[in-house]
Amino acid sequence: PELPLSQRRRLRLREEWTQLRTLFKRSFTSKLRNVGNLVLTLVVPPSLAAIVGWALYFTDNESGTYDFASAFHIPTYIFIALLVSMFLALVNSVDDIIRDRVLLNRERNLAVRLPYYILAKFASLTLFCAVQCALFVCVGNAILEVKGMFFPYWFFMLTTALSGVSLGLLISSVATSSKMAANFVPLVLIPQLIFGGALIKYEEMNRDPDLLYAFQRWFTQSPDNKTTDPQARTQSDRKLHVPFISKLVATHYTYEALIVAQAKCNPLARRHYALQAEIDRLSHKKRSDAEKLRFEDLKEAQSIVNSLTSGSGRDLDRRLRNVDQILAGKPLQGSGLESGENGISTQRRYTNQKVDKLVANAETEQSDYRRKRPTNVFFSPEKYLWGMRISVFVWNTLVLVLSSLALLSALYAILSKQLKPKGT
């Protein structure tokens, strides 16, 4: 007898899940059995991080001792970390489909769903990339004393790697041999290096053709964007304009986001903004006696946090974490937030002067009162799009996710054509 519809659906879903799980397991185990791939995954990232950290362990501090606040190469380290994640992702994925070609041709007449194959391949490669990025961040951040920033660094390195994986799989689908696929790696990596925004500043880069720039301004010009000197404003705006080709590389987005994250999401800045948000909330309401006391505690805590010192970095970390208790409602008195002996300050331990300067300059340019129309500036924490303000973290991540999905869709179209059963 024919099974009920609900039972047939459950059986169908079970079959689909079994197929996806089997494809993922096959892809994952094939990577594990490859000794060279295991070496690439577990040894190369921390080794590269150690080399990069050693080379960039330099400070402008007059004493000559390394100091994170005056560390000169932190922006360079951030960009190199993103390039490393892109390189490792490409190396991991650029010949994966080539090695599966015989297997795919053998299975093309079976009921193997191509989207499941692509998803399983992408998921297994993502898992290996996540481990590689974590190893790199652990070693590199430890050497250069980047404190409390593991997750932002790991997240944006992984986001860059996902773009590299999807691009590598696409290359693997059109290349006819592993050697040919390997030749594509520098063709992908070099533009990431040149147009990412670190090696060459955008204001010093060759501009887009005049026709292209005029076409872009025609779409973005608003009627109220009138100035007494339109030509001067046009030249000024064009200096801030990011070249179109730079918007096509992943490192442009992740480098900008990670620089802003280092300036705005470090342990000190994160707690400073949290205290300020709570102060602003209480300042705009009629406060009870308890809220008045809390209001004063918050203002005093914010002042203490910005000048907090201690004799050791570990003790300073502990004292700074006490801010979380104050934000949760604990009174300032007895919280243990007060400074210890003179030595290390929060400003010197958690903020980098060069990174902060990049973001501060971008905020100054973006808030220029002479511009009646909001302008998006590289390194600005917020973007103005379609009349809305969007966080640079949300927007840049969304762009990279959508571009990766577009590359995977192109991969599906190519493989569907290549693996179309004969006689159809």
C-alpha positions in Angstrom: 0.0 0.0 0.0 1.1 3.6 -0.7 2.6 5.4 2.3 0.9 8.5 3.7 2.2 11.8 2.5 3.7 12.8 5.8 5.6 9.6 6.1 6.9 9.9 2.5 8.1 13.4 3.3 10.0 12.2 6.4 11.6 9.4 4.3 12.5 11.9 1.6 14.1 14.3 4.1 16.0 11.4 5.7 17.3 10.4 2.3 18.4 14.0 1.6 20.1 14.3 4.9 21.9 11.0 4.5 23.2 12.0 1.1 24.4 15.4 2.4 26.0 13.8 5.4 27.7 11.2 3.3 29.1 13.7 0.9 30.4 15.9 3.7 32.0 12.9 5.4 33.7 11.9 2.2 35.0 15.4 1.5 36.2 15.8 5.1 38.0 12.4 5.3 39.7 12.9 2.0 41.3 16.0 3.4 42.3 14.2 6.6 43.9 11.4 4.7 46.1 13.9 2.8 49.2 14.3 4.9 50.3 17.4 2.9 46.9 19.0 3.6 47.2 18.3 7.4 50.7 19.9 7.4 49.2 22.9 5.6 46.4 23.1 8.1 48.2 22.6 11.4 51.8 23.7 10.8 51.9 26.5 8.1 49.5 29.0 9.7 51.3 29.3 13.1 54.6 29.2 11.4 53.6 32.1 9.1 52.2 34.0 12.1 55.5 33.5 14.0 57.5 34.9 11.0 55.1 37.8 10.4 55.0 38.6 14.2 58.8 38.5 14.5 59.2 40.8 11.4 56.7 43.3 12.6 57.7 43.4 16.2 58.7 47.1 16.1 57.6 50.2 18.0 58.1 53.9 17.8 58.5 54.0 21.6 61.5 56.2 22.6 62.6 53.6 25.2 63.1 51.1 22.4 61.0 48.4 24.2 57.9 47.1 22.3 54.7 48.8 23.2 51.4 48.0 21.5 50.1 51.6 21.6 53.1 52.8 19.5 53.5 49.6 17.5 54.0 50.9 14.0 53.0 47.8 11.9 49.7 46.8 13.4 47.8 47.9 10.2 50.3 46.0 8.2 49.9 42.9 10.4 46.1 43.1 9.9 46.4 43.2 6.1 49.0 40.4 6.0 46.7 38.2 8.2 43.9 38.7 5.7 46.2 37.9 2.7 47.4 34.7 4.5 43.8 33.6 5.0 43.0 34.2 1.3 46.2 32.3 0.2 45.5 29.3 2.4 41.9 29.1 1.3 42.9 29.2 -2.4 45.6 26.6 -1.8 43.1 24.3 0.0 40.4 24.6 -2.7 41.9 25.3 -6.0 42.3 21.7 -7.1 39.6 20.0 -5.0 37.1 19.5 -7.9 39.9 18.5 -10.3 40.7 15.6 -8.0 37.1 14.7 -7.8 36.5 14.8 -11.6 36.6 11.1 -12.2 34.3 10.4 -9.3 31.9 13.1 -10.5 31.8 11.7 -14.0 31.1 8.3 -12.6 28.3 9.5 -10.4 26.6 11.9 -12.8 24.0 9.3 -13.9 23.1 8.6 -10.2 20.7 10.6 -8.1 23.5 12.6 -6.5 22.3 16.2 -5.9 24.9 18.6 -7.1 23.9 21.4 -4.6 24.7 18.9 -1.8 28.1 18.1 -3.3 28.9 21.8 -3.4 27.6 22.5 0.1 29.5 19.5 1.5 32.7 20.6 -0.2 32.3 24.2 0.9 31.5 23.2 4.5 34.5 20.9 4.9 36.9 23.5 3.4 35.4 26.1 5.7 36.0 24.0 8.7 39.7 23.6 7.8 40.0 27.3 7.1 38.4 28.1 10.5 41.1 26.0 12.2 43.9 27.7 10.2 42.6 31.2 11.0 42.4 30.4 14.7 46.0 29.1 14.8 47.3 32.2 13.0 45.4 34.6 15.3 46.5 32.8 18.4 50.2 33.0 17.6 50.3 36.3 15.7 48.2 38.3 18.3 50.2 36.8 21.2 53.5 37.9 19.6 52.3 41.4 18.8 50.4 41.7 22.1 47.0 42.3 20.5 44.8 41.9 23.6 41.1 40.8 23.7 40.6 40.8 19.9 40.7 37.1 19.0 37.1 36.9 17.7 37.1 40.0 15.4 40.4 38.9 13.9 39.3 35.3 13.5 35.9 36.3 12.1 37.2 38.6 9.4 40.1 36.3 8.5 37.5 33.5 8.1 35.2 35.8 6.0 38.1 36.4 3.7 38.9 32.7 3.6 35.3 31.9 2.6 35.6 34.2 -0.4 38.9 32.4 -1.2 37.3 29.0 -0.9 34.4 29.9 -3.2 36.7 31.5 -5.8 39.1 28.5 -5.5 36.3 26.0 -6.2 35.2 28.0 -9.2 38.7 28.0 -10.6 38.9 24.2 -9.9 35.8 23.7 -12.0 37.2 25.4 -15.1 40.8 24.4 -14.9 41.8 21.2 -16.7 44.8 20.3 -14.4 46.2 21.0 -11.0 49.1 22.9 -12.5 46.8 25.1 -14.5 44.7 25.8 -11.3 47.8 26.6 -9.3 48.8 29.3 -11.9 45.5 31.1 -11.1 46.5 31.6 -7.5 48.9 34.6 -8.0 46.4 36.1 -10.5 43.9 36.1 -7.7 46.2 37.0 -4.8 48.1 39.9 -6.4 45.0 42.1 -7.0 44.0 41.4 -3.4 47.4 42.8 -2.4 47.4 45.8 -4.7 43.8 47.0 -4.4 43.1 46.0 -0.7 43.9 49.6 0.5 47.0 48.9 2.5 49.9 48.7 0.1 48.7 51.7 -1.9 46.5 54.4 -0.4 43.4 55.0 -2.4 44.0 58.7 -2.6 47.4 57.9 -4.2 46.0 55.3 -6.6 45.2 55.9 -10.3 41.6 57.1 -10.5 38.8 55.5 -12.3 38.2 56.9 -15.9 36.5 60.3 -15.9 33.5 58.8 -17.8 33.0 56.1 -15.1 33.3 58.6 -12.2 30.9 61.0 -13.9 28.4 58.1 -14.4 28.6 57.2 -10.7 28.1 60.8 -9.6 25.1 61.1 -11.9 23.4 58.3 -9.9 24.5 59.5 -6.5 24.0 63.3 -7.0 21.2 64.8 -4.9 19.5 68.1 -5.6 20.5 69.6 -2.3 24.2 68.8 -2.8 25.0 72.4 -3.9 28.2 74.2 -2.9 29.7 77.5 -3.7 32.6 75.8 -5.4 31.3 72.6 -7.1 34.5 72.0 -8.9 36.5 72.0 -5.6 34.0 69.8 -3.9 34.1 67.4 -6.9 37.8 67.1 -6.7 37.7 66.7 -2.9 35.0 64.0 -3.1 36.9 62.2 -5.8 40.0 62.1 -3.6 38.0 60.2 -1.0 36.4 58.0 -3.6 37.4 54.3 -3.6 38.4 53.1 -7.1 35.8 50.8 -8.6 38.2 47.9 -9.1 39.1 47.9 -5.3 35.4 47.1 -4.6 35.8 43.8 -6.4 38.4 42.4 -4.0 37.6 40.8 -0.7 40.5 42.3 1.2 39.2 45.8 0.6 36.1 44.9 2.8 37.8 42.9 5.5 40.8 45.2 5.9 38.5 48.2 6.4 36.2 46.3 8.8 39.1 44.8 10.9 40.9 48.2 11.2 37.6 49.7 12.5 37.1 46.7 14.8 40.6 47.2 16.3 39.8 50.9 17.0 36.2 50.5 18.2 35.9 46.9 19.6 39.1 46.5 21.7 38.4 45.8 25.4 38.8 49.4 26.4 36.7 51.0 23.7 34.0 48.4 24.0 33.5 49.1 27.7 33.9 52.9 27.2 31.1 52.9 24.6 28.9 50.6 26.8 29.3 53.0 29.7 28.5 56.0 27.4 25.4 54.3 26.1 24.1 53.7 29.6 24.9 57.3 30.6 23.1 58.6 27.5 20.1 56.4 28.4 19.8 57.7 31.9 20.5 61.3 30.9 17.4 61.4 28.8 14.9 60.4 31.4 13.6 61.5 34.8 15.8 59.6 37.3 14.9 58.2 40.6 17.3 58.6 43.6 18.8 55.1 42.9 19.2 56.0 39.2 20.9 59.3 40.1 23.5 57.4 42.2 24.0 55.0 39.3 24.3 57.8 36.9 27.2 59.3 38.9 28.8 55.9 39.3 28.8 55.4 35.5 30.4 58.8 34.8 33.1 58.2 37.4 33.7 54.7 36.1 34.1 56.0 32.6 36.7 58.5 33.8 38.5 55.8 35.8 38.6 53.3 32.9 40.3 55.7 30.5 43.1 56.3 33.0 43.3 52.9 34.7 46.8 51.6 35.4 48.3 48.6 37.0 51.7 47.0 37.6 50.9 43.9 35.4 48.9 43.3 32.3 47.0 40.4 33.9 45.9 42.6 36.8 44.9 45.3 34.4 42.7 42.8 32.5 41.1 41.8 35.8 40.4 45.4 36.8 38.9 46.3 33.4 36.6 43.3 33.6 35.1 44.8 36.7 33.4 47.3 34.4 31.1 44.6 33.3 29.9 44.2 36.9 29.2 47.9 37.1 27.2 47.8 33.8 25.2 44.9 35.3 24.2 47.2 38.2 26.9 46.7 40.9 27.8 50.0 42.7 31.2 51.5 41.9 32.3 51.5 45.5 33.9 48.1 46.3 34.0 47.1 42.6 37.8 46.9 42.5 37.9 49.2 39.5 40.3 51.7 41.0 43.9 51.9 39.7 46.7 49.8 41.1 50.3 50.7 41.1 51.7 52.8 38.3 52.9 50.9 35.3 50.8 49.7 32.4 47.8 51.8 31.4 44.6 50.8 29.5 45.5 53.2 26.7 48.9 51.7 26.2 47.7 48.1 26.4 44.5 48.0 24.3 44.7 50.9 21.7 47.1 51.4 18.8 47.8 55.0 17.9 48.2 54.3 14.1 45.0 52.4 13.9 43.1 55.0 15.9 44.5 57.7 13.6 43.2 56.0 10.5 39.7 55.7 11.9 39.7 59.2 13.4 40.7 60.8 10.1 38.0 58.9 8.3 35.4 60.1 10.8 36.6 63.7 10.4 36.3 63.5 6.7 32.9 61.9 6.8 31.5 64.5 9.2 32.8 67.5 7.2 30.0 70.1 7.6 30.7 71.5 4.1 29.2 68.4 2.6 25.5 68.5 2.5 25.3 65.0 1.3 26.8 62.1 3.4 30.0 60.7 2.0 31.3 57.2 2.5 35.0 57.3 3.5 37.4 54.3 3.7 37.8 53.3 7.4 34.6 55.1 8.5 32.6 53.0 11.1 29.3 53.7 9.3 28.2 53.7 5.7 25.4 55.7 4.2 23.4 53.6 1.7 20.0 54.4 0.2 19.3 57.0 2.9 20.3 54.6 5.8 23.2 54.4 8.1 24.7 50.9 8.2 27.5 49.6 10.3 30.7 48.8 8.3 30.8 45.4 10.0 27.3 44.5 8.7 27.7 46.0 5.3 31.1 44.6 4.5 30.2 41.1 5.8 27.0 41.2 3.8 28.9 42.1 0.6 31.3 39.2 1.0 28.6 36.7 1.9 26.6 37.6 -1.1 29.6 37.6 -3.4 30.5 34.1 -2.1 27.0 32.9 -2.8 27.2 34.4 -6.3 30.5 32.5 -7.0 29.0 29.2 -5.6 25.9 29.8 -7.9 28.3 30.2 -10.9 30.1 27.0 -9.8 26.7 25.1 -9.7 25.9 26.4 -13.3 29.3 25.3 -14.6 29.2 21.8 -13.0 25.6 21.3 -14.1 26.6 21.8 -17.7 29.8 19.7 -17.4 28.1 16.8 -15.6 24.9 16.8 -17.6 24.1 13.1 -18.3 24.8 11.9 -21.9 21.8 11.8 -24.2 19.9 14.5 -22.4 
